Amino acid sequence: MNTTWTEYLAQAGATLDAGQVRFPGAPDEGATVAVPLTHLGLIRSRGEESAPFLHNLLSNEVNKLAEDAATLNSFNTPKGRMLASLLMWREADGHLIALSADILPGILKKLSMYILRSKVKLTDASGEFALIGVSGPKAADVLAAAGLPRPQEPMRHAAAGDGRVVRITQDSYVVAAPLADAPARFAALREAGAAAAGTDAWTLAMIRAGLPLVTAATQEAFVAQMLNFELIGGVSFHKGCYPGQEIVARTQYLGKLKKRTFRVHIEAGAAPAPATDLYAPDFGEQSAGQLVNVAPAPGGGYEALAVLQVSSHEGGEVHVGATDGPRLTFLDLPYALG
């Protein structure tokens, strides 16, 4: 990470630990926040064959991606297990791909193995841009007051100087700012009314939006549908083959999906980690699922996205970490599970 950016954040009161940012205190429930997304990294795909190269490797359409469109996507093993969840958007000469920083080196290496004679170049662009999340009911107003564009719909993006603003949901945006501009961008967002907040605030916003992030702890743990990826626009069933496509398609069209991602609340003193096992009476001492992403809840405890056996969800009794561990409470997602 760029020293100037990290020094600025430190001067602004932030502490950084293993890619996670923390500011003193916690934002009020319902506040609009600006969050340095230091837990994410960027891969740049550049070249005249960037679109077909990525299209042949990822679960969603890339060839037909509109100039101002962003999309969720996944990179999978041949057995259909997700190696990475991706947010990507077009550039003039290729694409930028945001993903969890802790898996970026490995994903960049794996993708590069497929290049062969393709006219495409893959690089780690994390040192070129800082990503800043803006989320909350007044996010659009904050962006406008900070002199930044507001894409009219989710999964659209707009130029902001040499950077970009990507709208993720109705109330959440990602600002990709050149590193030299990042301190001024962050300061402008704060002056426009956003509260400086740490990684947990963004994770909570994504949990409430039902948008999971695959990290090192959960790589190869789930097929795309287990993470609701076909429901949130991360899978196309009309494109050509890609690694894991046969498994993803078979999961969609044959049989009943046994696991889904649910939003939950956990009353626990310490934060349970991603990949912590879940237990339910119908599975006894066998794991019935795992936590995916976890963040402190403003009212106490933690909110999380959890991949869980559908039958265990229907039973209503699920515990974290052990058969007698803290019990989950199920919360609503903003979309139907079908």
C-alpha positions as CSV (number, residue, x, y, z in Angstrom):
1,M,0.0,0.0,0.0
2,N,1.2,3.5,-0.8
3,T,3.1,5.1,2.1
4,T,1.6,8.6,1.5
5,W,-2.0,7.1,1.7
6,T,-1.3,5.1,4.9
7,E,0.5,8.1,6.5
8,Y,-2.5,10.3,5.7
9,L,-4.9,7.7,7.2
10,A,-2.7,7.5,10.3
11,Q,-2.8,11.3,10.6
12,A,-6.6,11.1,10.3
13,G,-6.7,8.9,13.3
14,A,-6.9,5.5,11.7
15,T,-5.0,2.4,12.7
16,L,-4.2,-0.3,10.1
17,D,-3.7,-4.0,10.9
18,A,-3.5,-6.8,8.3
19,G,-5.3,-4.7,5.7
20,Q,-8.1,-3.7,8.1
21,V,-8.7,0.0,9.0
22,R,-10.1,1.2,12.3
23,F,-11.1,4.7,13.4
24,P,-11.8,5.6,17.0
25,G,-15.4,5.0,18.0
26,A,-18.1,3.6,15.7
27,P,-20.5,5.4,13.3
28,D,-24.0,5.9,14.4
29,E,-26.7,3.5,13.1
30,G,-27.9,5.0,9.8
31,A,-24.9,7.3,9.3
32,T,-23.4,7.7,5.9
33,V,-19.7,6.6,6.0
34,A,-16.5,6.9,4.0
35,V,-14.3,3.8,4.4
36,P,-10.8,3.2,3.1
37,L,-11.1,-0.2,1.4
38,T,-7.6,-1.3,2.2
39,H,-8.8,-4.9,2.5
40,L,-9.4,-5.0,-1.2
41,G,-6.9,-5.0,-4.1
42,L,-7.1,-4.4,-7.8
43,I,-6.0,-6.5,-10.8
44,R,-5.8,-4.7,-14.2
45,S,-6.4,-6.6,-17.4
46,R,-5.1,-4.6,-20.4
47,G,-5.1,-5.4,-24.1
48,E,-7.2,-5.9,-27.1
49,E,-8.2,-9.4,-26.0
50,S,-9.0,-8.5,-22.4
51,A,-12.7,-9.1,-22.8
52,P,-12.6,-12.5,-24.5
53,F,-9.8,-13.6,-22.2
54,L,-11.7,-12.8,-19.0
55,H,-15.0,-14.0,-20.6
56,N,-13.6,-17.5,-21.0
57,L,-12.4,-17.7,-17.4
58,L,-15.1,-16.1,-15.3
59,S,-18.7,-17.1,-14.5
60,N,-20.4,-13.9,-15.8
61,E,-20.6,-12.1,-19.1
62,V,-17.6,-9.9,-20.0
63,N,-17.8,-9.7,-23.8
64,K,-21.1,-7.9,-23.7
65,L,-20.3,-5.6,-20.7
66,A,-21.4,-2.1,-21.6
67,E,-18.9,0.7,-21.5
68,D,-20.4,2.2,-18.3
69,A,-21.3,-1.1,-16.7
70,A,-19.8,-3.0,-13.7
71,T,-20.5,-6.6,-12.8
72,L,-20.0,-9.1,-10.1
73,N,-18.2,-12.2,-11.2
74,S,-16.4,-15.3,-9.9
75,F,-13.3,-17.3,-10.7
76,N,-13.7,-21.0,-10.0
77,T,-11.8,-24.2,-9.8
78,P,-12.6,-26.9,-12.4
79,K,-14.8,-28.5,-9.7
80,G,-16.9,-25.3,-9.5
81,R,-15.6,-24.1,-6.1
82,M,-15.1,-20.3,-5.9
83,L,-11.5,-19.1,-5.8
84,A,-12.6,-15.4,-5.8
85,S,-15.6,-13.1,-5.8
86,L,-14.9,-10.2,-8.1
87,L,-16.2,-6.7,-8.8
88,M,-15.1,-5.6,-12.3
89,W,-15.6,-2.7,-14.7
90,R,-14.5,-1.6,-18.1
91,E,-11.6,0.8,-18.8
92,A,-10.8,2.2,-22.2
93,D,-8.1,-0.4,-22.8
94,G,-9.3,-3.3,-20.6
95,H,-10.8,-4.0,-17.2
96,L,-10.2,-3.4,-13.5
97,I,-11.0,-6.2,-11.1
98,A,-11.5,-5.6,-7.3
99,L,-11.1,-8.6,-4.9
100,S,-10.0,-9.5,-1.4
101,A,-6.4,-8.3,-1.1
102,D,-5.3,-11.5,0.8
103,I,-6.0,-13.7,-2.2
104,L,-4.9,-11.3,-5.0
105,P,-1.3,-12.6,-5.5
106,G,-2.6,-16.2,-5.9
107,I,-5.5,-15.2,-8.2
108,L,-3.2,-13.0,-10.4
109,K,-0.8,-16.0,-10.7
110,K,-3.6,-18.4,-11.6
111,L,-5.2,-16.1,-14.2
112,S,-1.8,-15.4,-15.7
113,M,-1.3,-19.1,-16.4
114,Y,-4.1,-18.9,-18.9
115,I,-2.7,-16.1,-21.0
116,L,-0.6,-18.2,-23.4
117,R,-0.8,-16.2,-26.7
118,S,-3.7,-14.0,-25.7
119,K,-3.1,-10.3,-26.3
120,V,-3.6,-9.3,-22.7
121,K,-1.5,-8.2,-19.8
122,L,-2.4,-8.7,-16.2
123,T,-0.9,-6.6,-13.4
124,D,-1.4,-5.8,-9.8
125,A,-2.9,-2.3,-9.9
126,S,-3.3,-2.0,-6.1
127,G,-0.4,0.5,-6.0
128,E,-2.1,2.8,-8.6
129,F,-5.4,3.4,-6.9
130,A,-7.0,3.7,-3.5
131,L,-10.5,2.3,-3.1
132,I,-12.9,4.3,-0.8
133,G,-16.3,3.0,0.0
134,V,-19.2,5.4,0.6
135,S,-22.3,3.9,2.1
136,G,-25.5,5.1,3.8
137,P,-28.8,6.9,3.1
138,K,-27.1,10.2,2.1
139,A,-24.3,8.6,0.0
140,A,-25.4,10.2,-3.2
141,D,-25.7,13.6,-1.6
142,V,-22.2,13.2,-0.1
143,L,-20.7,12.3,-3.5
144,A,-22.3,15.3,-5.1
145,A,-21.1,17.7,-2.4
146,A,-17.6,16.2,-2.8
147,G,-17.7,16.9,-6.5
148,L,-18.0,13.3,-7.6
149,P,-20.4,11.7,-10.0
150,R,-23.3,9.5,-9.0
151,P,-24.1,6.7,-11.5
152,Q,-27.8,6.5,-11.8
153,E,-28.2,2.7,-11.3
154,P,-26.4,0.0,-9.3
155,M,-23.6,-1.7,-11.2
156,R,-22.9,1.4,-13.3
157,H,-19.7,3.5,-13.2
158,A,-18.7,7.0,-14.1
159,A,-15.4,8.8,-14.6
160,A,-14.1,11.0,-11.8
161,G,-11.0,12.7,-13.2
162,D,-8.5,9.9,-13.6
163,G,-10.5,7.7,-11.3
164,R,-13.9,6.1,-11.2
165,V,-17.1,5.9,-9.1
166,V,-18.8,2.5,-9.2
167,R,-22.3,2.2,-7.8
168,I,-22.7,-1.1,-6.0
169,T,-26.2,-0.9,-4.5
170,Q,-28.8,1.8,-4.0
171,D,-26.8,3.4,-1.2
172,S,-23.2,2.1,-1.6
173,Y,-20.5,3.3,-3.9
174,V,-16.8,2.5,-4.5
175,V,-14.6,5.4,-5.4
176,A,-11.4,4.4,-7.2
177,A,-9.0,7.3,-6.8
178,P,-5.4,7.6,-8.1
179,L,-3.2,7.3,-5.0
180,A,-2.0,10.9,-5.3
181,D,-5.6,12.1,-5.2
182,A,-6.8,9.7,-2.4
183,P,-6.2,11.9,0.6
184,A,-8.0,14.9,-1.0
185,R,-10.9,12.6,-2.1
186,F,-11.3,11.2,1.4
187,A,-11.1,14.6,3.0
188,A,-13.7,16.0,0.6
189,L,-16.1,13.1,1.4
190,R,-15.7,13.8,5.2
191,E,-16.3,17.5,4.6
192,A,-19.4,16.6,2.6
193,G,-20.9,14.9,5.6
194,A,-19.6,11.3,5.6
195,A,-18.2,9.9,8.9
196,A,-14.8,8.3,8.6
197,A,-15.3,4.6,9.4
198,G,-13.2,1.4,9.4
199,T,-13.4,-1.8,7.4
200,D,-16.1,-3.2,9.6
201,A,-18.6,-0.5,8.5
202,W,-18.2,-1.5,4.9
203,T,-18.4,-5.2,5.7
204,L,-21.6,-4.6,7.5
205,A,-23.1,-2.7,4.6
206,M,-22.2,-5.5,2.2
207,I,-23.6,-8.1,4.7
208,R,-26.9,-6.2,4.8
209,A,-26.9,-6.0,1.0
210,G,-26.3,-9.8,0.8
211,L,-23.1,-9.4,-1.2
212,P,-20.5,-11.9,0.0
213,L,-16.7,-11.5,-0.3
214,V,-14.5,-14.6,-0.7
215,T,-11.3,-14.3,1.4
216,A,-8.4,-16.7,2.0
217,A,-10.4,-18.4,4.8
218,T,-13.2,-19.4,2.4
219,Q,-11.5,-20.1,-0.9
220,E,-12.7,-23.3,-2.5
221,A,-15.4,-23.7,0.1
222,F,-18.5,-22.9,-1.9
223,V,-20.1,-23.3,-5.3
224,A,-21.4,-20.0,-6.7
225,Q,-25.1,-20.7,-5.9
226,M,-24.2,-21.4,-2.2
227,L,-23.2,-17.7,-2.0
228,N,-26.4,-16.7,-3.9
229,F,-24.2,-15.5,-6.8
230,E,-26.8,-16.3,-9.4
231,L,-29.3,-14.1,-7.4
232,I,-27.0,-11.1,-7.2
233,G,-26.0,-11.0,-10.8
234,G,-22.7,-12.9,-10.6
235,V,-23.4,-15.8,-12.9
236,S,-24.6,-16.1,-16.5
237,F,-26.2,-19.3,-17.7
238,H,-26.1,-18.2,-21.4
239,K,-22.4,-17.8,-21.9
240,G,-19.8,-20.3,-23.1
241,C,-17.7,-22.6,-21.0
242,Y,-15.3,-21.5,-18.2
243,P,-13.6,-23.4,-15.4
244,G,-16.2,-25.0,-13.2
245,Q,-19.1,-24.2,-15.6
246,E,-20.4,-27.7,-15.8
247,I,-20.7,-28.0,-12.0
248,V,-22.4,-24.5,-11.7
249,A,-24.8,-25.4,-14.4
250,R,-25.6,-28.8,-12.9
251,T,-26.2,-27.2,-9.5
252,Q,-28.7,-24.8,-11.2
253,Y,-30.7,-27.2,-13.2
254,L,-30.4,-30.6,-11.5
255,G,-31.8,-31.3,-8.1
256,K,-32.5,-29.0,-5.2
257,L,-29.8,-26.7,-3.9
258,K,-29.0,-27.9,-0.4
259,K,-27.1,-24.8,0.9
260,R,-27.7,-21.1,0.6
261,T,-26.3,-17.9,2.1
262,F,-28.4,-16.4,4.9
263,R,-28.0,-13.1,6.9
264,V,-27.7,-13.7,10.6
265,H,-27.2,-12.1,14.0
266,I,-24.9,-13.6,16.6
267,E,-24.9,-12.7,20.3
268,A,-21.2,-13.4,21.2
269,G,-18.6,-11.6,23.2
270,A,-15.8,-12.1,20.6
271,A,-16.1,-11.9,16.9
272,P,-16.3,-15.4,15.3
273,A,-14.0,-15.7,12.3
274,P,-15.0,-16.3,8.7
275,A,-15.1,-20.1,8.0
276,T,-16.2,-20.9,11.6
277,D,-18.4,-24.0,11.4
278,L,-22.1,-23.9,12.2
279,Y,-24.1,-26.7,13.8
280,A,-27.8,-27.6,13.8
281,P,-29.8,-30.5,15.3
282,D,-30.5,-32.1,11.9
283,F,-26.7,-32.5,11.3
284,G,-25.7,-33.4,14.9
285,E,-21.9,-33.0,15.4
286,Q,-21.4,-32.6,11.7
287,S,-20.9,-29.1,10.3
288,A,-24.1,-27.7,8.7
289,G,-22.4,-24.7,7.2
290,Q,-19.8,-21.9,7.7
291,L,-19.7,-18.2,8.3
292,V,-18.5,-16.1,5.3
293,N,-18.2,-12.5,6.4
294,V,-18.7,-11.0,9.9
295,A,-19.0,-7.5,11.3
296,P,-20.0,-5.9,14.6
297,A,-23.6,-4.9,14.8
298,P,-24.4,-1.4,16.1
299,G,-26.8,-2.7,18.7
300,G,-24.3,-5.3,20.0
301,G,-23.2,-8.8,18.8
302,Y,-22.4,-9.4,15.2
303,E,-24.1,-9.6,11.8
304,A,-22.8,-12.2,9.3
305,L,-23.4,-13.9,6.1
306,A,-23.6,-17.6,6.6
307,V,-23.7,-20.5,4.1
308,L,-26.0,-23.0,5.7
309,Q,-28.0,-26.2,4.9
310,V,-31.5,-25.1,3.8
311,S,-32.9,-27.8,6.1
312,S,-31.1,-26.4,9.1
313,H,-32.4,-22.9,8.3
314,E,-35.9,-24.3,8.1
315,G,-35.3,-26.0,11.5
316,G,-34.5,-22.6,13.0
317,E,-31.9,-23.7,15.5
318,V,-28.3,-23.1,14.5
319,H,-25.2,-22.6,16.7
320,V,-21.8,-21.1,16.0
321,G,-18.6,-22.9,16.6
322,A,-20.0,-25.9,18.5
323,T,-23.3,-27.7,19.0
324,D,-23.8,-25.6,22.2
325,G,-22.2,-22.4,20.9
326,P,-24.0,-19.1,20.5
327,R,-27.3,-19.4,18.7
328,L,-28.0,-17.6,15.4
329,T,-30.9,-15.3,14.8
330,F,-32.0,-15.1,11.1
331,L,-32.4,-11.7,9.5
332,D,-33.9,-10.6,6.2
333,L,-31.9,-10.3,3.0
334,P,-32.8,-7.6,0.4
335,Y,-33.6,-10.2,-2.2
336,A,-35.6,-13.4,-2.3
337,L,-33.9,-16.8,-2.1
338,G,-36.5,-18.4,-4.4
